[in-house]
Amino acid sequence: MEARRDVFQAIADPTRRAIIGMIARQPVNVNTIAEQFDVSRQAISLHLKVLSECGLLHIKQSGRERFCEAKLEKLNEVHEWVAQYHKLWTGRLKALKDFIEQDEIPASAKKNKRTNTAKK
């Protein structure tokens, strides 16, 4: 039994990310996609299969041609996952910045105090 694919698996590969970029603007013919990459048509077919199984694209038959159409709603899962870590790290970096700035004030005050004492 094959494990269910998810959107994170789909975007893990640079070729699949490039394909998503191509089809995000408009539906693209499978042959046109294959021509853009220096890999076999079979490899492109496997990439398209992964993207389809993850729900990121739909392949539509139109006569003898097959068009890939983007279904990018699933990328919201990635956005939500990244957003939680963005929020976490933004908070941590702000706390670090505040700590450093707080520590710099007494250090500069001490330096000024030494300078004023030396002048007397």
Secondary structure, DSSP 8 states (H G I E B T S, - for coil): ------HHHHHTSHHHHHHHHHHHHS-EEHHHHHHTSSS-HHHHHHHHHHHHHTTSEEEEEETTEEEEEE-GGGHHHHHHHHHHHHHHHHHHHHHHHHHHHHHHHHHHHHHHHHHHHHH-
